[in-house]
């Protein structure tokens, strides 16, 4: 029988509020045909949209890019070392604005690591309507014990739609701290014959 013991301690592996823009720790992949300020992910808010998020935030704005162009845009974290954690969560705030009279633009949050064979695995998809708020996802199955975890925000199938904005992206790792204790809760091999730790029913 093996159970975790001790306090579960959480710490941030990544905490990104985009205060300094999209830094070199991120990779932006531009696969669409849009150009100009709204070509791909940016913190410049080129359309000047008013959101519940606090500026600056990362946004891909299909509406401001205009008609006749497409978006297929990726925002990818740098590889993160989660090898020392017992649990891992992805947390972020976002606003996905969906255009009901257009196509069916998609917002995917994906993850990859050695545990996924290096392939992207979808965690959550936003489509078919507006979505916003705080999102918390348990990604332990793909991240615990892995030295090379990446997360991707992927906006695609968009042509003159609305937008997707994300902010306050956090990867939180948790580990059990036993305070130096071995974690042994109970052991009795009956060598001494002392049964004081047992309750004998009649």
Secondary structure as GFF3:
##gff-version 3
##sequence-region A 1 202
A	DSSP	beta_strand	7	16	.	.	.	ID=ss1
A	DSSP	beta_strand	27	30	.	.	.	ID=ss2
A	DSSP	beta_strand	58	61	.	.	.	ID=ss3
A	DSSP	alpha_helix	62	65	.	.	.	ID=ss4
A	DSSP	beta_strand	71	76	.	.	.	ID=ss5
A	DSSP	beta_strand	87	97	.	.	.	ID=ss6
A	DSSP	beta_strand	106	112	.	.	.	ID=ss7
A	DSSP	three_ten_helix	114	116	.	.	.	ID=ss8
A	DSSP	beta_strand	121	126	.	.	.	ID=ss9
A	DSSP	beta_strand	131	138	.	.	.	ID=ss10
A	DSSP	alpha_helix	140	143	.	.	.	ID=ss11
A	DSSP	beta_strand	150	158	.	.	.	ID=ss12
A	DSSP	beta_strand	163	177	.	.	.	ID=ss13
###
